[in-house]
């Protein structure tokens, strides 16, 4: 089951960013499958931890690119990264405290958290990098 189906809509055109996004989409797919098959709290938690680690590494790479190429919206983009990580960590903490409603909340997590960021912020960054590089 894919909660975020990778297609050209999400493609930014920046190879490294797209590779990271595909990896995140795959992790969310594993999480969707785990919820669908009711694999349990420990499995969900482990996948959420993997998603957070992958996202942090991805955001660090983007932050370095923005600094290297003097991206004019880097402060806004970095603030969005910080907000997304904060939301993910809060979600993870809530999940650990009360996993009874987690499968329902998990279903909305990737759309808001990943797709929105890619469609708007990352595509704009990728276009800037293409023009600048």
C-alpha positions as CSV (number, residue, x, y, z in Angstrom):
1,X,0.0,0.0,0.0
2,X,1.4,3.4,-0.9
3,X,0.2,6.5,1.0
4,X,2.5,8.6,-1.1
5,X,2.6,7.2,-4.6
6,X,5.7,8.5,-6.3
7,X,5.0,10.1,-9.7
8,X,6.1,13.0,-11.8
9,X,4.0,15.3,-9.8
10,X,6.4,15.0,-6.9
11,X,9.5,15.0,-9.0
12,X,11.6,18.1,-8.4
13,X,14.2,17.5,-11.1
14,X,17.1,17.6,-8.6
15,X,18.5,14.0,-8.6
16,X,19.6,13.9,-4.9
17,X,16.5,15.6,-3.6
18,X,14.3,13.2,-5.6
19,X,16.3,10.2,-4.4
20,X,15.7,11.3,-0.8
21,X,12.0,11.9,-1.4
22,X,11.6,8.5,-3.0
23,X,13.3,6.9,0.0
24,X,10.9,8.8,2.3
25,X,7.9,7.7,0.2
26,X,9.1,4.1,0.4
27,X,9.4,4.3,4.2
28,X,5.9,5.8,4.4
29,X,4.7,2.9,2.2
30,X,6.2,0.4,4.7
31,X,4.4,2.3,7.5
32,X,1.1,2.1,5.6
33,X,1.6,-1.6,5.0
34,X,2.5,-2.1,8.7
35,X,-0.7,-0.3,9.8
36,X,-2.8,-2.2,7.2
37,X,-1.4,-5.5,8.4
38,X,-1.5,-4.4,12.1
39,X,2.1,-5.2,12.7
40,X,2.1,-3.5,16.1
41,X,3.4,-0.6,18.1
42,X,7.0,-1.6,18.1
43,X,7.1,-2.0,14.3
44,X,5.3,1.4,13.8
45,X,7.7,3.1,16.2
46,X,10.7,1.7,14.5
47,X,9.5,2.9,11.1
48,X,8.7,6.3,12.5
49,X,12.2,6.6,13.9
50,X,13.6,5.6,10.4
51,X,11.4,8.3,8.7
52,X,12.6,10.9,11.2
53,X,16.3,10.0,10.7
54,X,16.0,9.9,6.9
55,X,14.2,13.3,6.9
56,X,16.8,14.9,9.2
57,X,19.6,13.7,6.9
58,X,17.7,15.0,3.8
59,X,17.0,18.4,5.5
60,X,20.7,18.7,6.4
61,X,21.6,18.1,2.7
62,X,19.1,20.7,1.6
63,X,20.3,23.2,4.2
64,X,23.9,22.8,2.9
65,X,22.8,23.3,-0.7
66,X,20.9,26.4,0.3
67,X,23.9,27.8,2.1
68,X,26.3,26.9,-0.8
69,X,24.1,28.6,-3.5
70,X,22.9,31.4,-1.3
71,X,19.2,30.5,-1.7
72,X,17.2,33.7,-0.9
73,X,14.4,31.9,0.9
74,X,16.7,29.7,3.0
75,X,15.5,31.1,6.3
76,X,11.9,30.3,5.4
77,X,12.8,26.9,4.1
78,X,15.0,26.0,7.1
79,X,12.1,27.1,9.4
80,X,9.8,24.8,7.5
81,X,12.3,21.9,8.0
82,X,12.5,22.7,11.8
83,X,8.7,22.7,12.0
84,X,8.4,19.4,10.1
85,X,10.9,17.7,12.3
86,X,9.2,19.2,15.4
87,X,5.9,17.9,14.2
88,X,7.4,14.4,13.5
89,X,9.0,14.3,16.9
90,X,5.8,15.4,18.6
91,X,3.9,12.8,16.7
92,X,6.4,10.2,17.6
93,X,6.1,11.1,21.3
94,X,2.3,11.1,21.1
95,X,2.4,7.7,19.4
96,X,4.7,6.3,22.1
97,X,2.3,7.6,24.8
98,X,-0.9,6.5,23.2
99,X,-0.8,4.2,20.2
100,X,-4.5,3.3,20.3
101,X,-5.4,6.2,17.9
102,X,-2.1,6.1,16.0
103,X,-3.1,4.1,13.0
104,X,-5.7,6.7,12.1
105,X,-3.3,9.6,12.7
106,X,-0.6,7.8,10.7
107,X,-2.8,7.8,7.7
108,X,-2.8,11.7,7.5
109,X,0.9,12.1,8.5
110,X,2.6,11.6,5.1
111,X,0.3,13.7,3.0
112,X,0.6,16.8,5.1
113,X,4.2,16.2,6.2
114,X,5.9,15.1,3.0
115,X,3.8,15.8,-0.1
116,X,3.1,19.5,0.8
117,X,6.7,20.2,1.5
118,X,7.9,18.6,-1.8
119,X,5.1,20.2,-4.0
120,X,5.8,23.7,-2.8
121,X,9.0,24.3,-1.0
122,X,11.3,21.7,-2.5
123,X,10.2,22.2,-6.1
124,X,10.9,25.9,-5.7
125,X,14.4,25.2,-4.3
126,X,15.2,22.7,-7.0
127,X,14.2,25.3,-9.7
128,X,16.5,27.8,-8.1
129,X,19.4,25.3,-7.9
130,X,18.9,24.5,-11.6
131,X,19.0,28.1,-12.6
132,X,22.0,28.9,-10.3
133,X,24.2,25.8,-10.8
